[in-house]
Amino acid sequence: MENFTNPQAVLIYQDLKSRYLGATVNKKQIAMELGVSVSTVDLYISKNMGIPNYKKLGTAKNAKVVFTIIDLAEFLSNTIKTA
């Protein structure tokens, strides 16, 4: 299992891994996980805030952006408040 900084991240990672086939998610999928629109994800990327680490595949302005499930799990575990 991955080395997560937060024990909650392990549970989130397992859930994400069961729902997504690959090791990464695209902007549409991350928008769904965050409960925002794809244009909001684009805004977060342009401001470099409120978003997990991502990788841009290419140098073009409209190059595809992907997020690893590991980074998404860490991000969600640090932003989701639990009772």
N, C-alpha and C positions, 0 to 999 in steps of 0.2 A: 504494500500500500504506500501511497505517496506520503511525504513528510509534510503534514499540514501544521500550521502554527496554532490552529484552533480546532478542538475536538469536534465542534459542530460542523466544520468543513468536511469532515469524513462522511458524515451522513448526507450532506448536500451533494458531495461528489458522487456518492453511490447512487443517489436519485437521478442526478443528471446523466450519469453513465448508462443507466438503465433506459433512459429516454432518447439519447442521441447515440448514433452508431459510431461516429468518429471521435477523434480526440479534440476536435474544435467545433465551435458553433459560429454561424454567420451573424450579420447585423439583424436580420429579421428574427432569428431565434433568440438572440440576447435581448432584443426589444421585448419579446414576449415574456422572457424570464424576469425582466425588470419592471414590466407593466407599463411600458412607455411606447411611443411610436418609433419607427425607424428614423424619422427626421429628428426626433429628440436624441437618439443615439448618435446621429451625425453631428448634432450640436455639441453633445458631450465630447465627442472625439475632437472637434475643432477647438474646443476650449480646454481639452486635456484634463477634464475633471468629471467626477461622478461616474466613472466607467472603469471596468477591470483593465488590466494590461492587455494590449492587443498587438497583433502583427499585421502590417500592411504588406500584401503580396505584390510587390512591384513598386515602381517609382512614379507611375502616372497619377494624376490628381484623383482619378476615379478608380484606382486600384482596389481590388477586393481586400476587405478587412476581416480577419478571423480572431476569435478569442479562444484560448484553450479552456477546456472544462475545468482544469485544475485552478487556473486563475479566476474563473467565474465562481467556483465553489469557495475559494478564499475570500473573494470580494463579497459574496452574499453572506458568508458567515460573519463578516465584520460589519455588515450594514443591517442585517435583519435583527430586530429586537424580539427576544423571547421572554415569556412570562416566567 
